[in-house]
Amino acid sequence: MGMSVPSQAPAIARQFRLAAVPVGLPKESDFTLGQAPLVAPQPGEVVLRTAFLSVDPYMRGRITGIRTYADPVKVGDVMVGGAVGQVIESRDPALQLGDFVSGYWGWQDYVVTSARAVQKLDPKIAPVSTALGVLGMPGMTAYFGFLEICQPKPGETVVVSGAAGAVGSLVGQIAKIQGCRVVGIAGSDEKIRHIVDDLGFDGGFNYKTSDYAAQLKELCPKGIDCYFDNVGGALTDAVFLWMNPFGRVSVCGQISQYNLPKPEPGPRLLPYVLTRQLKVEGFIVTRFQYRYPQAIGQISRWIQEGKLSYREHIVQGFENTPHAFIDMLEGKNTGKMLVQV
């Protein structure tokens, strides 16, 4: 790697804490940058210097002050999130100085944690940043959320919303590997060019400038068999009208709704679920946790075989983490949004 390992940890760590529960789209002032003393590691603990932090759509749901599938981050708490770091002091035989690990210590530039709470990474297999993207939570979300819930068959038509993001871009490529026809929906012409030209999607449209119904009719003449939903809202309402009998819908995210002060009214979709005998299933990726090694192995092979590519959108500087988070919520990234500390 050529990265030098400092011989000792600093006395303090920088942390971003939640300063206020956001109303609508979060603002940078909803987070506060503070410092905390770094305590000496006890036996079984390590000191980590953060290399990369992840910003992901699910984090918006964790700062609403309401419990969803996990307890909310309270005002004053360190912001949650996945991270990759390097061991700079170790009091556990399992981890050596200079080792890279991934874990869930949130928005901090240094941390003392139990060695059991992190996973050792092998930089020879893949860049360590991929532990937060294609070989991490987004990759697992795409792999299991699509293959397990949609159960695609060759020749079927698959539609992916949020198609240029960390998860959607992988879902589309996995669908192509499975022999499907893939249509992606994203928020800029540049993103549509990326998914079609670089990632091999069969088509796509920019939802910000398009008539949904007309585009779906044109791009999916045989209807839609599988829909991987990252977005929700009016876009998803339009897709449901084009679902084929016995179609499958994997509900992964609803990013169009996360920053709305109050819920958006929509049409009633259950009559379509009934008459077309659709399977609609939501999921939280951790339910597949015990099978992650299988997915990591398969995705790694696809990357080595040139069947699957990934893009990282890297923002430099720990102090820019809230800014990167807000940009991600606004769709300013193509691929996985990361902060390099």
Contacts in CASP RR format, 6 or more apart in sequence:
PFRMAT RR
TARGET T0000
AUTHOR 0000-0000-0000
METHOD contacts of the structure
MODEL  1
MGMSVPSQAPAIARQFRLAAVPVGLPKESDFTLGQAPLVAPQPGEVVLRT
AFLSVDPYMRGRITGIRTYADPVKVGDVMVGGAVGQVIESRDPALQLGDF
VSGYWGWQDYVVTSARAVQKLDPKIAPVSTALGVLGMPGMTAYFGFLEIC
QPKPGETVVVSGAAGAVGSLVGQIAKIQGCRVVGIAGSDEKIRHIVDDLG
FDGGFNYKTSDYAAQLKELCPKGIDCYFDNVGGALTDAVFLWMNPFGRVS
VCGQISQYNLPKPEPGPRLLPYVLTRQLKVEGFIVTRFQYRYPQAIGQIS
RWIQEGKLSYREHIVQGFENTPHAFIDMLEGKNTGKMLVQV
1 100 0 8 1.000
1 123 0 8 1.000
3 86 0 8 1.000
5 86 0 8 1.000
5 87 0 8 1.000
5 88 0 8 1.000
5 97 0 8 1.000
5 98 0 8 1.000
6 49 0 8 1.000
6 88 0 8 1.000
8 88 0 8 1.000
8 89 0 8 1.000
9 38 0 8 1.000
9 47 0 8 1.000
9 49 0 8 1.000
9 88 0 8 1.000
9 89 0 8 1.000
9 110 0 8 1.000
10 38 0 8 1.000
10 110 0 8 1.000
11 37 0 8 1.000
11 38 0 8 1.000
12 35 0 8 1.000
12 36 0 8 1.000
12 37 0 8 1.000
12 38 0 8 1.000
13 35 0 8 1.000
13 36 0 8 1.000
13 37 0 8 1.000
13 38 0 8 1.000
13 108 0 8 1.000
13 109 0 8 1.000
13 110 0 8 1.000
13 111 0 8 1.000
14 33 0 8 1.000
14 34 0 8 1.000
14 35 0 8 1.000
14 108 0 8 1.000
14 109 0 8 1.000
14 110 0 8 1.000
14 318 0 8 1.000
15 33 0 8 1.000
15 34 0 8 1.000
15 35 0 8 1.000
15 36 0 8 1.000
15 78 0 8 1.000
15 107 0 8 1.000
15 108 0 8 1.000
15 109 0 8 1.000
16 31 0 8 1.000
16 32 0 8 1.000
16 33 0 8 1.000
16 34 0 8 1.000
16 78 0 8 1.000
16 79 0 8 1.000
16 107 0 8 1.000
16 108 0 8 1.000
16 321 0 8 1.000
16 322 0 8 1.000
17 31 0 8 1.000
17 32 0 8 1.000
17 34 0 8 1.000
17 76 0 8 1.000
17 77 0 8 1.000
17 78 0 8 1.000
17 79 0 8 1.000
18 30 0 8 1.000
18 31 0 8 1.000
18 32 0 8 1.000
18 63 0 8 1.000
18 73 0 8 1.000
18 74 0 8 1.000
18 75 0 8 1.000
18 76 0 8 1.000
18 77 0 8 1.000
18 79 0 8 1.000
19 29 0 8 1.000
19 30 0 8 1.000
19 31 0 8 1.000
19 32 0 8 1.000
19 75 0 8 1.000
19 76 0 8 1.000
20 29 0 8 1.000
20 30 0 8 1.000
20 75 0 8 1.000
21 30 0 8 1.000
21 63 0 8 1.000
21 64 0 8 1.000
21 65 0 8 1.000
21 75 0 8 1.000
22 30 0 8 1.000
22 60 0 8 1.000
22 63 0 8 1.000
22 64 0 8 1.000
22 259 0 8 1.000
23 261 0 8 1.000
24 259 0 8 1.000
24 260 0 8 1.000
24 261 0 8 1.000
25 259 0 8 1.000
25 326 0 8 1.000
25 329 0 8 1.000
25 330 0 8 1.000
26 60 0 8 1.000
26 63 0 8 1.000
26 259 0 8 1.000
26 322 0 8 1.000
26 325 0 8 1.000
26 326 0 8 1.000
26 329 0 8 1.000
27 326 0 8 1.000
28 322 0 8 1.000
28 323 0 8 1.000
28 326 0 8 1.000
30 63 0 8 1.000
30 322 0 8 1.000
31 79 0 8 1.000
31 107 0 8 1.000
31 321 0 8 1.000
31 322 0 8 1.000
32 76 0 8 1.000
33 319 0 8 1.000
38 47 0 8 1.000
38 110 0 8 1.000
38 111 0 8 1.000
38 112 0 8 1.000
39 112 0 8 1.000
40 112 0 8 1.000
41 47 0 8 1.000
41 89 0 8 1.000
41 90 0 8 1.000
41 91 0 8 1.000
41 112 0 8 1.000
42 91 0 8 1.000
43 91 0 8 1.000
43 92 0 8 1.000
44 91 0 8 1.000
44 92 0 8 1.000
44 114 0 8 1.000
44 115 0 8 1.000
44 116 0 8 1.000
45 91 0 8 1.000
45 92 0 8 1.000
45 112 0 8 1.000
45 113 0 8 1.000
45 114 0 8 1.000
45 115 0 8 1.000
46 87 0 8 1.000
46 89 0 8 1.000
46 90 0 8 1.000
46 91 0 8 1.000
46 92 0 8 1.000
46 95 0 8 1.000
46 101 0 8 1.000
46 112 0 8 1.000
46 113 0 8 1.000
46 114 0 8 1.000
46 115 0 8 1.000
46 118 0 8 1.000
47 87 0 8 1.000
47 88 0 8 1.000
47 89 0 8 1.000
47 90 0 8 1.000
47 110 0 8 1.000
47 111 0 8 1.000
47 112 0 8 1.000
48 85 0 8 1.000
48 86 0 8 1.000
48 87 0 8 1.000
48 88 0 8 1.000
48 101 0 8 1.000
48 105 0 8 1.000
48 110 0 8 1.000
48 111 0 8 1.000
48 112 0 8 1.000
48 113 0 8 1.000
48 118 0 8 1.000
49 85 0 8 1.000
49 86 0 8 1.000
49 88 0 8 1.000
49 109 0 8 1.000
49 110 0 8 1.000
49 341 0 8 1.000
50 83 0 8 1.000
50 84 0 8 1.000
50 85 0 8 1.000
50 105 0 8 1.000
50 108 0 8 1.000
50 109 0 8 1.000
50 110 0 8 1.000
50 111 0 8 1.000
50 318 0 8 1.000
50 341 0 8 1.000
51 84 0 8 1.000
51 85 0 8 1.000
51 86 0 8 1.000
51 100 0 8 1.000
51 128 0 8 1.000
51 129 0 8 1.000
51 340 0 8 1.000
51 341 0 8 1.000
52 83 0 8 1.000
52 84 0 8 1.000
52 85 0 8 1.000
52 128 0 8 1.000
52 129 0 8 1.000
52 132 0 8 1.000
52 338 0 8 1.000
52 339 0 8 1.000
52 340 0 8 1.000
52 341 0 8 1.000
53 81 0 8 1.000
53 82 0 8 1.000
53 83 0 8 1.000
53 106 0 8 1.000
53 107 0 8 1.000
53 132 0 8 1.000
53 318 0 8 1.000
53 321 0 8 1.000
53 338 0 8 1.000
53 339 0 8 1.000
53 341 0 8 1.000
54 81 0 8 1.000
54 82 0 8 1.000
54 83 0 8 1.000
54 132 0 8 1.000
54 133 0 8 1.000
54 137 0 8 1.000
54 336 0 8 1.000
54 337 0 8 1.000
54 338 0 8 1.000
54 339 0 8 1.000
55 321 0 8 1.000
55 324 0 8 1.000
55 325 0 8 1.000
55 328 0 8 1.000
55 337 0 8 1.000
55 338 0 8 1.000
55 339 0 8 1.000
56 81 0 8 1.000
56 137 0 8 1.000
56 138 0 8 1.000
56 166 0 8 1.000
56 328 0 8 1.000
56 337 0 8 1.000
57 230 0 8 1.000
57 253 0 8 1.000
57 255 0 8 1.000
57 258 0 8 1.000
57 328 0 8 1.000
57 329 0 8 1.000
59 79 0 8 1.000
59 80 0 8 1.000
59 81 0 8 1.000
59 325 0 8 1.000
60 255 0 8 1.000
60 258 0 8 1.000
60 259 0 8 1.000
60 329 0 8 1.000
61 68 0 8 1.000
61 72 0 8 1.000
61 258 0 8 1.000
62 68 0 8 1.000
62 70 0 8 1.000
62 72 0 8 1.000
62 73 0 8 1.000
62 80 0 8 1.000
63 72 0 8 1.000
63 73 0 8 1.000
63 79 0 8 1.000
64 72 0 8 1.000
65 72 0 8 1.000
65 73 0 8 1.000
65 74 0 8 1.000
66 72 0 8 1.000
69 284 0 8 1.000
73 79 0 8 1.000
73 80 0 8 1.000
78 106 0 8 1.000
78 107 0 8 1.000
78 108 0 8 1.000
79 106 0 8 1.000
79 107 0 8 1.000
79 321 0 8 1.000
80 104 0 8 1.000
80 106 0 8 1.000
80 107 0 8 1.000
81 104 0 8 1.000
81 105 0 8 1.000
81 106 0 8 1.000
81 107 0 8 1.000
82 102 0 8 1.000
82 103 0 8 1.000
82 104 0 8 1.000
82 105 0 8 1.000
82 106 0 8 1.000
82 132 0 8 1.000
82 137 0 8 1.000
83 102 0 8 1.000
83 103 0 8 1.000
83 104 0 8 1.000
83 105 0 8 1.000
83 106 0 8 1.000
83 108 0 8 1.000
83 132 0 8 1.000
84 100 0 8 1.000
84 101 0 8 1.000
84 102 0 8 1.000
84 103 0 8 1.000
84 121 0 8 1.000
84 128 0 8 1.000
84 129 0 8 1.000
84 131 0 8 1.000
84 132 0 8 1.000
85 100 0 8 1.000
85 101 0 8 1.000
85 102 0 8 1.000
85 128 0 8 1.000
86 98 0 8 1.000
86 99 0 8 1.000
86 100 0 8 1.000
86 101 0 8 1.000
87 95 0 8 1.000
87 96 0 8 1.000
87 97 0 8 1.000
87 98 0 8 1.000
87 99 0 8 1.000
87 100 0 8 1.000
87 101 0 8 1.000
88 97 0 8 1.000
88 98 0 8 1.000
88 110 0 8 1.000
89 97 0 8 1.000
90 96 0 8 1.000
90 97 0 8 1.000
90 99 0 8 1.000
90 115 0 8 1.000
92 115 0 8 1.000
94 115 0 8 1.000
94 120 0 8 1.000
95 101 0 8 1.000
95 115 0 8 1.000
95 118 0 8 1.000
95 120 0 8 1.000
99 120 0 8 1.000
99 121 0 8 1.000
100 120 0 8 1.000
100 121 0 8 1.000
100 123 0 8 1.000
100 128 0 8 1.000
101 118 0 8 1.000
101 119 0 8 1.000
101 120 0 8 1.000
101 121 0 8 1.000
102 118 0 8 1.000
102 119 0 8 1.000
102 121 0 8 1.000
102 128 0 8 1.000
102 131 0 8 1.000
102 132 0 8 1.000
102 136 0 8 1.000
103 117 0 8 1.000
103 118 0 8 1.000
103 119 0 8 1.000
104 117 0 8 1.000
105 111 0 8 1.000
105 113 0 8 1.000
105 117 0 8 1.000
107 318 0 8 1.000
107 321 0 8 1.000
109 318 0 8 1.000
109 341 0 8 1.000
119 131 0 8 1.000
121 128 0 8 1.000
121 131 0 8 1.000
125 300 0 8 1.000
126 134 0 8 1.000
126 135 0 8 1.000
126 300 0 8 1.000
126 303 0 8 1.000
129 312 0 8 1.000
129 314 0 8 1.000
129 338 0 8 1.000
129 340 0 8 1.000
130 136 0 8 1.000
130 310 0 8 1.000
132 138 0 8 1.000
132 336 0 8 1.000
132 338 0 8 1.000
133 139 0 8 1.000
133 166 0 8 1.000
133 310 0 8 1.000
133 312 0 8 1.000
133 336 0 8 1.000
133 338 0 8 1.000
134 166 0 8 1.000
134 170 0 8 1.000
134 299 0 8 1.000
134 303 0 8 1.000
134 308 0 8 1.000
134 310 0 8 1.000
134 336 0 8 1.000
135 296 0 8 1.000
135 299 0 8 1.000
135 300 0 8 1.000
136 296 0 8 1.000
137 285 0 8 1.000
138 166 0 8 1.000
138 167 0 8 1.000
138 170 0 8 1.000
138 336 0 8 1.000
139 166 0 8 1.000
139 167 0 8 1.000
139 170 0 8 1.000
139 295 0 8 1.000
139 299 0 8 1.000
140 285 0 8 1.000
140 288 0 8 1.000
140 292 0 8 1.000
140 295 0 8 1.000
140 296 0 8 1.000
141 167 0 8 1.000
141 252 0 8 1.000
141 285 0 8 1.000
142 167 0 8 1.000
142 168 0 8 1.000
142 170 0 8 1.000
142 171 0 8 1.000
142 174 0 8 1.000
143 170 0 8 1.000
143 174 0 8 1.000
143 295 0 8 1.000
143 298 0 8 1.000
143 299 0 8 1.000
144 283 0 8 1.000
144 285 0 8 1.000
144 288 0 8 1.000
144 291 0 8 1.000
144 295 0 8 1.000
145 171 0 8 1.000
145 228 0 8 1.000
145 250 0 8 1.000
145 252 0 8 1.000
145 283 0 8 1.000
145 285 0 8 1.000
145 288 0 8 1.000
146 152 0 8 1.000
146 171 0 8 1.000
146 172 0 8 1.000
146 174 0 8 1.000
146 175 0 8 1.000
146 226 0 8 1.000
146 228 0 8 1.000
146 250 0 8 1.000
147 174 0 8 1.000
147 178 0 8 1.000
148 283 0 8 1.000
148 288 0 8 1.000
149 248 0 8 1.000
149 250 0 8 1.000
149 279 0 8 1.000
149 281 0 8 1.000
149 282 0 8 1.000
149 283 0 8 1.000
150 158 0 8 1.000
150 226 0 8 1.000
150 227 0 8 1.000
150 228 0 8 1.000
150 248 0 8 1.000
150 249 0 8 1.000
150 250 0 8 1.000
151 248 0 8 1.000
152 158 0 8 1.000
152 175 0 8 1.000
152 178 0 8 1.000
152 179 0 8 1.000
152 180 0 8 1.000
152 225 0 8 1.000
152 226 0 8 1.000
153 178 0 8 1.000
153 180 0 8 1.000
153 225 0 8 1.000
154 178 0 8 1.000
154 179 0 8 1.000
154 180 0 8 1.000
155 179 0 8 1.000
155 180 0 8 1.000
155 181 0 8 1.000
156 180 0 8 1.000
156 181 0 8 1.000
156 225 0 8 1.000
156 226 0 8 1.000
157 180 0 8 1.000
157 181 0 8 1.000
157 182 0 8 1.000
157 183 0 8 1.000
157 220 0 8 1.000
157 222 0 8 1.000
157 223 0 8 1.000
157 224 0 8 1.000
157 225 0 8 1.000
157 226 0 8 1.000
157 244 0 8 1.000
158 171 0 8 1.000
158 172 0 8 1.000
158 175 0 8 1.000
158 180 0 8 1.000
158 181 0 8 1.000
158 182 0 8 1.000
158 183 0 8 1.000
158 224 0 8 1.000
158 225 0 8 1.000
158 226 0 8 1.000
158 227 0 8 1.000
158 228 0 8 1.000
159 182 0 8 1.000
159 183 0 8 1.000
159 184 0 8 1.000
159 185 0 8 1.000
159 216 0 8 1.000
159 220 0 8 1.000
159 224 0 8 1.000
159 226 0 8 1.000
159 227 0 8 1.000
159 228 0 8 1.000
159 239 0 8 1.000
160 168 0 8 1.000
160 171 0 8 1.000
160 172 0 8 1.000
160 175 0 8 1.000
160 182 0 8 1.000
160 183 0 8 1.000
160 184 0 8 1.000
160 185 0 8 1.000
160 201 0 8 1.000
160 227 0 8 1.000
160 228 0 8 1.000
160 230 0 8 1.000
161 168 0 8 1.000
161 184 0 8 1.000
161 185 0 8 1.000
161 207 0 8 1.000
161 227 0 8 1.000
161 228 0 8 1.000
161 229 0 8 1.000
161 230 0 8 1.000
161 231 0 8 1.000
161 232 0 8 1.000
161 235 0 8 1.000
161 236 0 8 1.000
161 239 0 8 1.000
162 168 0 8 1.000
162 184 0 8 1.000
162 185 0 8 1.000
162 186 0 8 1.000
162 187 0 8 1.000
162 230 0 8 1.000
162 231 0 8 1.000
162 255 0 8 1.000
163 169 0 8 1.000
163 171 0 8 1.000
163 172 0 8 1.000
163 184 0 8 1.000
163 185 0 8 1.000
163 186 0 8 1.000
163 191 0 8 1.000
163 195 0 8 1.000
163 201 0 8 1.000
163 204 0 8 1.000
164 186 0 8 1.000
164 187 0 8 1.000
164 188 0 8 1.000
164 191 0 8 1.000
164 192 0 8 1.000
164 194 0 8 1.000
164 195 0 8 1.000
164 334 0 8 1.000
164 335 0 8 1.000
165 186 0 8 1.000
165 230 0 8 1.000
165 331 0 8 1.000
165 333 0 8 1.000
165 334 0 8 1.000
165 335 0 8 1.000
165 336 0 8 1.000
166 333 0 8 1.000
166 335 0 8 1.000
166 336 0 8 1.000
166 337 0 8 1.000
167 230 0 8 1.000
167 252 0 8 1.000
168 228 0 8 1.000
168 230 0 8 1.000
169 195 0 8 1.000
169 199 0 8 1.000
169 310 0 8 1.000
169 311 0 8 1.000
169 334 0 8 1.000
169 335 0 8 1.000
170 299 0 8 1.000
170 308 0 8 1.000
170 310 0 8 1.000
171 228 0 8 1.000
172 182 0 8 1.000
172 184 0 8 1.000
172 195 0 8 1.000
172 199 0 8 1.000
172 201 0 8 1.000
172 228 0 8 1.000
173 199 0 8 1.000
173 200 0 8 1.000
173 302 0 8 1.000
173 307 0 8 1.000
173 308 0 8 1.000
173 309 0 8 1.000
174 302 0 8 1.000
174 308 0 8 1.000
175 182 0 8 1.000
175 226 0 8 1.000
176 182 0 8 1.000
176 200 0 8 1.000
176 201 0 8 1.000
177 302 0 8 1.000
177 307 0 8 1.000
177 308 0 8 1.000
180 225 0 8 1.000
180 226 0 8 1.000
181 202 0 8 1.000
182 200 0 8 1.000
182 201 0 8 1.000
182 202 0 8 1.000
182 203 0 8 1.000
183 201 0 8 1.000
183 202 0 8 1.000
183 203 0 8 1.000
183 204 0 8 1.000
183 205 0 8 1.000
183 216 0 8 1.000
183 219 0 8 1.000
183 220 0 8 1.000
184 192 0 8 1.000
184 195 0 8 1.000
184 201 0 8 1.000
184 203 0 8 1.000
184 204 0 8 1.000
184 205 0 8 1.000
185 204 0 8 1.000
185 205 0 8 1.000
185 207 0 8 1.000
185 231 0 8 1.000
185 235 0 8 1.000
186 192 0 8 1.000
186 195 0 8 1.000
186 204 0 8 1.000
186 206 0 8 1.000
186 207 0 8 1.000
187 206 0 8 1.000
187 207 0 8 1.000
187 208 0 8 1.000
187 331 0 8 1.000
188 206 0 8 1.000
188 208 0 8 1.000
189 206 0 8 1.000
189 209 0 8 1.000
190 334 0 8 1.000
191 206 0 8 1.000
191 334 0 8 1.000
192 203 0 8 1.000
192 204 0 8 1.000
192 205 0 8 1.000
192 206 0 8 1.000
194 311 0 8 1.000
194 334 0 8 1.000
195 201 0 8 1.000
195 203 0 8 1.000
195 204 0 8 1.000
196 202 0 8 1.000
196 203 0 8 1.000
196 204 0 8 1.000
198 309 0 8 1.000
198 311 0 8 1.000
199 309 0 8 1.000
202 219 0 8 1.000
203 219 0 8 1.000
204 215 0 8 1.000
204 219 0 8 1.000
205 215 0 8 1.000
205 219 0 8 1.000
207 231 0 8 1.000
207 235 0 8 1.000
212 234 0 8 1.000
212 235 0 8 1.000
212 238 0 8 1.000
212 239 0 8 1.000
213 238 0 8 1.000
213 241 0 8 1.000
216 224 0 8 1.000
216 238 0 8 1.000
216 239 0 8 1.000
216 241 0 8 1.000
216 242 0 8 1.000
217 242 0 8 1.000
220 242 0 8 1.000
222 244 0 8 1.000
223 242 0 8 1.000
223 243 0 8 1.000
223 244 0 8 1.000
224 239 0 8 1.000
224 242 0 8 1.000
224 243 0 8 1.000
224 244 0 8 1.000
224 247 0 8 1.000
225 243 0 8 1.000
225 244 0 8 1.000
225 247 0 8 1.000
225 248 0 8 1.000
226 247 0 8 1.000
226 248 0 8 1.000
226 249 0 8 1.000
226 250 0 8 1.000
227 236 0 8 1.000
227 239 0 8 1.000
227 240 0 8 1.000
227 243 0 8 1.000
227 247 0 8 1.000
227 248 0 8 1.000
227 249 0 8 1.000
227 250 0 8 1.000
228 250 0 8 1.000
228 252 0 8 1.000
229 236 0 8 1.000
229 239 0 8 1.000
229 249 0 8 1.000
229 250 0 8 1.000
229 251 0 8 1.000
229 252 0 8 1.000
229 253 0 8 1.000
229 254 0 8 1.000
230 252 0 8 1.000
230 253 0 8 1.000
230 254 0 8 1.000
230 255 0 8 1.000
231 253 0 8 1.000
231 254 0 8 1.000
231 255 0 8 1.000
231 256 0 8 1.000
232 253 0 8 1.000
232 254 0 8 1.000
232 255 0 8 1.000
232 256 0 8 1.000
232 257 0 8 1.000
233 254 0 8 1.000
233 256 0 8 1.000
233 257 0 8 1.000
233 264 0 8 1.000
233 266 0 8 1.000
234 256 0 8 1.000
234 264 0 8 1.000
234 266 0 8 1.000
235 256 0 8 1.000
237 266 0 8 1.000
237 267 0 8 1.000
237 269 0 8 1.000
240 249 0 8 1.000
240 269 0 8 1.000
240 272 0 8 1.000
240 273 0 8 1.000
240 278 0 8 1.000
241 272 0 8 1.000
243 249 0 8 1.000
243 272 0 8 1.000
243 276 0 8 1.000
243 278 0 8 1.000
244 276 0 8 1.000
245 276 0 8 1.000
245 277 0 8 1.000
246 276 0 8 1.000
246 277 0 8 1.000
246 278 0 8 1.000
246 279 0 8 1.000
247 276 0 8 1.000
247 277 0 8 1.000
247 278 0 8 1.000
247 279 0 8 1.000
248 278 0 8 1.000
248 279 0 8 1.000
248 280 0 8 1.000
248 281 0 8 1.000
249 278 0 8 1.000
249 279 0 8 1.000
249 280 0 8 1.000
249 281 0 8 1.000
250 281 0 8 1.000
250 282 0 8 1.000
250 283 0 8 1.000
251 280 0 8 1.000
251 281 0 8 1.000
251 282 0 8 1.000
251 283 0 8 1.000
252 282 0 8 1.000
252 283 0 8 1.000
255 329 0 8 1.000
256 264 0 8 1.000
257 263 0 8 1.000
257 264 0 8 1.000
258 329 0 8 1.000
259 329 0 8 1.000
272 278 0 8 1.000
273 280 0 8 1.000
288 295 0 8 1.000
299 308 0 8 1.000
302 308 0 8 1.000
303 309 0 8 1.000
303 310 0 8 1.000
310 335 0 8 1.000
310 336 0 8 1.000
311 334 0 8 1.000
311 335 0 8 1.000
311 336 0 8 1.000
312 335 0 8 1.000
312 336 0 8 1.000
312 338 0 8 1.000
313 333 0 8 1.000
313 334 0 8 1.000
313 335 0 8 1.000
313 336 0 8 1.000
313 337 0 8 1.000
313 338 0 8 1.000
314 338 0 8 1.000
314 339 0 8 1.000
314 340 0 8 1.000
315 321 0 8 1.000
315 323 0 8 1.000
315 324 0 8 1.000
315 327 0 8 1.000
315 337 0 8 1.000
315 338 0 8 1.000
315 339 0 8 1.000
315 340 0 8 1.000
316 339 0 8 1.000
316 340 0 8 1.000
317 339 0 8 1.000
317 340 0 8 1.000
317 341 0 8 1.000
318 339 0 8 1.000
318 341 0 8 1.000
320 339 0 8 1.000
321 339 0 8 1.000
324 337 0 8 1.000
324 338 0 8 1.000
324 339 0 8 1.000
327 333 0 8 1.000
327 337 0 8 1.000
328 337 0 8 1.000
END
